[in-house]
Amino acid sequence: MPSCRSKEEPRVKGAPAYLSQALAPLADTAAWKAFAEAALRADRGAGTLRVLEAAGLAVDLSTQAQSPELLEAGLALLAERDFGAWRERLLEGGIANCTENRAAWHTALRAEEPPGRVAGRVLAERDRVRAFVRHIDAQGRYDSVVHIGIGGSDWGPKLVVSALGYAGTRRQMRFVSNIDGHAIEAGLLGLDPRRTMVVVSSKSFNTTETLNNAQCALRWLREAGIADPWEHVVAVTANAEAAKRMGVAPERIFTFWDWAGGRYSVWSAIGLPIALALGAEALDGLLQGAAAMDAHFAQAPLERNAPVQLALTGLANRNVFGYASLNIAPYDARLVHLVPYLQQLEMESLGKSVDLHGQPVSVPTGPVVWGMPGTDGQHTFFQWLHQGPEGAPVDFIICREADHPYPEHHRLLVANCLAQREALLRGKPASTLETELAAKESDPERAAWLARHKAHPGGRPSTLIVLPRLTAHSLGALLALYEHKVFVQGVVWGINPFDQWGVEYGKVLATGIAEELAGKAPVGQRDPSTAHWVEAWRAAL
């Protein structure tokens, strides 16, 4: 295991002993300056086909900045940022999450043969989940599942069930996350309590939204005359003791561990709803696809390593070309929940303003991630992508083969995806348009004027990610591709992609405001606007 401590440099005061000062601010390094200069000189016109193969996926980076010089500069930058040691630390269960002093070992959860230190626990819990699903299937007792969780406990299962269960699931699945009472009301509406299982998923098992929604579901079960509502409740958590104190039977508590971050937890027992909805084989396929991407990330040469090269492309777009956002455009209606899943993964991981030593970052970090499935996006925001002054890089995601019986639909879908990508790259200058319009317009001045309105600047970067088909395996590989991309960017930026202190601070403030709304005296001073609305709602609630 590589040490995090430099022999040459003293550590920052207050930082853990394994962090050193050897990592200079990114903008100050010669390697970064060389990378930025190479990016500015690189070809941005798709002069060379560049497609990387990874775990069954094809990642086409042809329309991103590319040149032999930029490739070499990227490899030098990774070496300067000690990427090899950080990757080893991640994959071998070292301290990758420095501020919380623990591993970020989600790769162990999906390995066919998990690392020895955790193999017994991971395999035992994996077997427990599958045995439970087999038992429930054999019983035939539940035809509905209400899954209660939020954030990482919700987005992963919801994405997979929606994507792979679009044509039907073994049981009716409802996902409840928001503390807005309309969410739990809709989640329970119309279900038969006697044939409904409630799955409560929370890593800490103290998440406000999840516990309040769980209490609502328990009341619903009791009010239906169910003598022991706990027979209908299952918990998935890293805090089994809290679940027991709540009342969940130990045999119905499935666990994972603090070294599996919430937004990386779909590979753990958090995936239970996937198995209940689609069968254990779907969950197994998801893990296998992610493990295949892990193997590629660990073993492929860096110049052909898809997550690494995707990350370097993103760094150039963010910090050299100045793009502040990244658009995700899955050309597959089944991937409707992919965008919010990736929003959490990228923005919660990379939305940091200090480096590992607590010093201000020297360049902007994670971009805003946004989007929706195509072709809907073409009728929503593609106008901005094509002609807005800023623009944004786009990740186009599509399947080579469809699973429906309408080949003409798939041809049109593919045609739209490729056309939008080509239009972003090529653009159409006003001079060409003016010539075309001159043949239709009698007034040359009007033709020139109209041409300026119709002109597309072009030169806008995109990546095309092609899945063979949308299967559990290919979806697992896709999610792991983005996980590793985010990790690489965190290493280069010198930030911790595995904590989320901004989210935690908001939770603390919300607790205090909730107490004030319930009638407790204010603690401390609030800004005038917050104080006004707390008082207004205190009188109404």
Solvent accessible surface area in square Angstrom, and as a share of the most:
residue,aa,sasa,rsa
1,M,122,0.54
2,P,34,0.22
3,S,82,0.53
4,C,24,0.14
5,R,112,0.41
6,S,19,0.12
7,K,198,0.84
8,E,144,0.65
9,E,71,0.32
10,P,86,0.54
11,R,99,0.36
12,V,22,0.13
13,K,199,0.84
14,G,82,0.79
15,A,13,0.10
16,P,47,0.29
17,A,57,0.44
18,Y,45,0.17
19,L,8,0.04
20,S,12,0.08
21,Q,86,0.38
22,A,59,0.46
23,L,33,0.16
24,A,38,0.30
25,P,65,0.41
26,L,4,0.02
27,A,32,0.25
28,D,94,0.48
29,T,10,0.06
30,A,83,0.64
31,A,16,0.13
32,W,16,0.06
33,K,106,0.45
34,A,49,0.38
35,F,3,0.01
36,A,20,0.16
37,E,89,0.40
38,A,1,0.00
39,A,0,0.00
40,L,115,0.57
41,R,153,0.56
42,A,11,0.09
43,D,58,0.30
44,R,85,0.31
45,G,49,0.47
46,A,32,0.24
47,G,65,0.62
48,T,84,0.49
49,L,138,0.69
50,R,39,0.14
51,V,43,0.25
52,L,1,0.00
53,E,112,0.50
54,A,3,0.02
55,A,24,0.19
56,G,56,0.54
57,L,1,0.00
58,A,11,0.08
59,V,0,0.00
60,D,16,0.08
61,L,0,0.00
62,S,8,0.05
63,T,9,0.05
64,Q,3,0.01
65,A,11,0.09
66,Q,19,0.08
67,S,32,0.20
68,P,114,0.71
69,E,78,0.35
70,L,17,0.09
71,L,50,0.25
72,E,110,0.49
73,A,12,0.09
74,G,1,0.01
75,L,42,0.21
76,A,54,0.42
77,L,0,0.00
78,L,2,0.01
79,A,78,0.61
80,E,68,0.31
81,R,4,0.01
82,D,72,0.37
83,F,3,0.01
84,G,43,0.41
85,A,17,0.13
86,W,27,0.09
87,R,44,0.16
88,E,66,0.29
89,R,4,0.01
90,L,2,0.01
91,L,40,0.20
92,E,77,0.34
93,G,5,0.05
94,G,11,0.11
95,I,52,0.27
96,A,4,0.03
97,N,6,0.03
98,C,2,0.01
99,T,72,0.42
100,E,48,0.21
101,N,94,0.48
102,R,64,0.24
103,A,12,0.09
104,A,6,0.05
105,W,6,0.02
106,H,3,0.01
107,T,12,0.07
108,A,1,0.01
109,L,5,0.03
110,R,4,0.01
111,A,25,0.20
112,E,149,0.67
113,E,149,0.67
114,P,10,0.06
115,P,46,0.29
116,G,74,0.71
117,R,162,0.59
118,V,6,0.03
119,A,21,0.16
120,G,55,0.53
121,R,117,0.43
122,V,5,0.03
123,L,69,0.34
124,A,54,0.42
125,E,18,0.08
126,R,42,0.15
127,D,89,0.46
128,R,80,0.29
129,V,2,0.01
130,R,25,0.09
131,A,45,0.35
132,F,22,0.09
133,V,3,0.02
134,R,152,0.56
135,H,100,0.45
136,I,1,0.01
137,D,56,0.29
138,A,92,0.71
139,Q,85,0.38
140,G,44,0.42
141,R,77,0.28
142,Y,7,0.03
143,D,64,0.33
144,S,5,0.03
145,V,0,0.00
146,V,0,0.00
147,H,0,0.00
148,I,0,0.00
149,G,0,0.00
150,I,58,0.30
151,G,20,0.19
152,G,10,0.10
153,S,9,0.06
154,D,1,0.01
155,W,67,0.23
156,G,1,0.01
157,P,0,0.00
158,K,32,0.14
159,L,0,0.00
160,V,0,0.00
161,V,9,0.05
162,S,34,0.22
163,A,0,0.00
164,L,40,0.20
165,G,10,0.09
166,Y,112,0.42
167,A,92,0.71
168,G,53,0.50
169,T,50,0.29
170,R,128,0.47
171,R,18,0.07
172,Q,85,0.38
173,M,28,0.13
174,R,60,0.22
175,F,47,0.19
176,V,2,0.01
177,S,26,0.17
178,N,82,0.42
179,I,87,0.44
180,D,68,0.35
181,G,44,0.43
182,H,134,0.60
183,A,29,0.22
184,I,11,0.05
185,E,103,0.46
186,A,61,0.47
187,G,5,0.05
188,L,17,0.08
189,L,124,0.62
190,G,79,0.76
191,L,17,0.09
192,D,66,0.34
193,P,17,0.10
194,R,137,0.50
195,R,90,0.33
196,T,0,0.00
197,M,0,0.00
198,V,2,0.01
199,V,0,0.00
200,V,1,0.01
201,S,0,0.00
202,S,3,0.02
203,K,43,0.18
204,S,47,0.30
205,F,7,0.03
206,N,108,0.56
207,T,21,0.12
208,T,84,0.49
209,E,46,0.21
210,T,1,0.01
211,L,46,0.23
212,N,77,0.39
213,N,4,0.02
214,A,1,0.01
215,Q,75,0.33
216,C,40,0.24
217,A,1,0.00
218,L,3,0.01
219,R,117,0.43
220,W,49,0.17
221,L,0,0.00
222,R,112,0.41
223,E,142,0.64
224,A,26,0.20
225,G,59,0.57
226,I,21,0.11
227,A,109,0.84
228,D,62,0.32
229,P,9,0.05
230,W,51,0.18
231,E,81,0.36
232,H,6,0.03
233,V,2,0.01
234,V,0,0.00
235,A,0,0.00
236,V,0,0.00
237,T,0,0.00
238,A,37,0.29
239,N,50,0.26
240,A,27,0.21
241,E,97,0.44
242,A,13,0.10
243,A,0,0.00
244,K,87,0.37
245,R,179,0.65
246,M,38,0.17
247,G,31,0.30
248,V,3,0.02
249,A,29,0.22
250,P,81,0.51
251,E,119,0.53
252,R,36,0.13
253,I,5,0.03
254,F,3,0.01
255,T,33,0.19
256,F,3,0.01
257,W,40,0.14
258,D,71,0.37
259,W,24,0.08
260,A,0,0.00
261,G,22,0.21
262,G,24,0.24
263,R,13,0.05
264,Y,4,0.02
265,S,0,0.00
266,V,2,0.01
267,W,6,0.02
268,S,11,0.07
269,A,7,0.05
270,I,0,0.00
271,G,0,0.00
272,L,0,0.00
273,P,0,0.00
274,I,0,0.00
275,A,0,0.00
276,L,0,0.00
277,A,0,0.00
278,L,26,0.13
279,G,0,0.00
280,A,20,0.16
281,E,108,0.49
282,A,13,0.10
283,L,4,0.02
284,D,45,0.23
285,G,12,0.12
286,L,0,0.00
287,L,8,0.04
288,Q,107,0.48
289,G,0,0.00
290,A,0,0.00
291,A,24,0.19
292,A,34,0.26
293,M,0,0.00
294,D,15,0.08
295,A,41,0.32
296,H,26,0.12
297,F,0,0.00
298,A,41,0.32
299,Q,145,0.64
300,A,18,0.14
301,P,80,0.50
302,L,44,0.22
303,E,69,0.31
304,R,116,0.42
305,N,0,0.00
306,A,0,0.00
307,P,0,0.00
308,V,0,0.00
309,Q,7,0.03
310,L,6,0.03
311,A,0,0.00
312,L,10,0.05
313,T,15,0.09
314,G,20,0.19
315,L,0,0.00
316,A,4,0.03
317,N,9,0.05
318,R,42,0.15
319,N,30,0.15
320,V,28,0.16
321,F,37,0.15
322,G,56,0.54
323,Y,25,0.09
324,A,49,0.38
325,S,16,0.10
326,L,16,0.08
327,N,0,0.00
328,I,0,0.00
329,A,0,0.00
330,P,0,0.00
331,Y,0,0.00
332,D,11,0.06
333,A,83,0.64
334,R,33,0.12
335,L,1,0.00
336,V,72,0.41
337,H,47,0.21
338,L,0,0.00
339,V,7,0.04
340,P,29,0.18
341,Y,10,0.04
342,L,0,0.00
343,Q,60,0.27
344,Q,31,0.14
345,L,2,0.01
346,E,2,0.01
347,M,74,0.33
348,E,38,0.17
349,S,0,0.00
350,L,0,0.00
351,G,55,0.53
352,K,34,0.14
353,S,81,0.52
354,V,73,0.42
355,D,24,0.12
356,L,24,0.12
357,H,22,0.10
358,G,46,0.44
359,Q,95,0.42
360,P,104,0.65
361,V,38,0.22
362,S,52,0.33
363,V,20,0.11
364,P,72,0.45
365,T,13,0.08
366,G,19,0.19
367,P,17,0.11
368,V,78,0.45
369,V,1,0.00
370,W,53,0.19
371,G,20,0.19
372,M,61,0.27
373,P,14,0.09
374,G,5,0.05
375,T,45,0.26
376,D,88,0.46
377,G,0,0.00
378,Q,36,0.16
379,H,160,0.71
380,T,84,0.49
381,F,27,0.11
382,F,4,0.02
383,Q,118,0.53
384,W,93,0.33
385,L,0,0.00
386,H,19,0.08
387,Q,55,0.24
388,G,8,0.08
389,P,131,0.83
390,E,120,0.54
391,G,3,0.03
392,A,1,0.01
393,P,6,0.04
394,V,0,0.00
395,D,6,0.03
396,F,0,0.00
397,I,1,0.00
398,I,11,0.06
399,C,4,0.02
400,R,158,0.58
401,E,93,0.42
402,A,27,0.21
403,D,50,0.26
404,H,73,0.33
405,P,106,0.67
406,Y,124,0.47
407,P,84,0.53
408,E,85,0.38
409,H,122,0.54
410,H,26,0.12
411,R,145,0.53
412,L,98,0.49
413,L,40,0.20
414,V,47,0.27
415,A,52,0.41
416,N,46,0.23
417,C,0,0.00
418,L,88,0.44
419,A,52,0.40
420,Q,33,0.15
421,R,23,0.08
422,E,82,0.37
423,A,37,0.29
424,L,3,0.01
425,L,32,0.16
426,R,170,0.62
427,G,17,0.17
428,K,74,0.31
429,P,74,0.46
430,A,32,0.25
431,S,79,0.51
432,T,57,0.33
433,L,14,0.07
434,E,70,0.31
435,T,102,0.59
436,E,77,0.35
437,L,12,0.06
438,A,58,0.45
439,A,95,0.74
440,K,166,0.70
441,E,46,0.21
442,S,116,0.75
443,D,66,0.34
444,P,101,0.64
445,E,140,0.63
446,R,108,0.40
447,A,1,0.01
448,A,22,0.17
449,W,113,0.40
450,L,34,0.17
451,A,1,0.00
452,R,156,0.57
453,H,112,0.50
454,K,95,0.40
455,A,25,0.19
456,H,57,0.25
457,P,85,0.54
458,G,12,0.12
459,G,35,0.34
460,R,21,0.07
461,P,7,0.04
462,S,0,0.00
463,T,0,0.00
464,L,15,0.07
465,I,0,0.00
466,V,22,0.13
467,L,1,0.00
468,P,61,0.38
469,R,103,0.37
470,L,9,0.04
471,T,60,0.35
472,A,16,0.12
473,H,75,0.33
474,S,3,0.02
475,L,0,0.00
476,G,0,0.00
477,A,0,0.00
478,L,0,0.00
479,L,0,0.00
480,A,0,0.00
481,L,0,0.00
482,Y,0,0.00
483,E,2,0.01
484,H,0,0.00
485,K,7,0.03
486,V,0,0.00
487,F,6,0.03
488,V,0,0.00
489,Q,5,0.02
490,G,0,0.00
491,V,11,0.06
492,V,0,0.00
493,W,8,0.03
494,G,1,0.01
495,I,4,0.02
496,N,9,0.04
497,P,6,0.04
498,F,15,0.06
499,D,5,0.02
500,Q,45,0.20
501,W,135,0.48
502,G,63,0.61
503,V,67,0.39
504,E,60,0.27
505,Y,141,0.54
506,G,37,0.36
507,K,99,0.42
508,V,101,0.58
509,L,74,0.37
510,A,57,0.44
511,T,74,0.43
512,G,24,0.23
513,I,46,0.23
514,A,56,0.44
515,E,74,0.33
516,E,8,0.03
517,L,51,0.26
518,A,90,0.70
519,G,53,0.51
520,K,125,0.53
521,A,78,0.60
522,P,83,0.52
523,V,134,0.77
524,G,64,0.62
525,Q,181,0.81
526,R,60,0.22
527,D,76,0.40
528,P,116,0.73
529,S,66,0.43
530,T,41,0.24
531,A,45,0.35
532,H,108,0.48
533,W,130,0.46
534,V,11,0.07
535,E,102,0.46
536,A,41,0.32
537,W,130,0.46
538,R,73,0.27
539,A,93,0.72
540,A,80,0.62
541,L,144,0.72
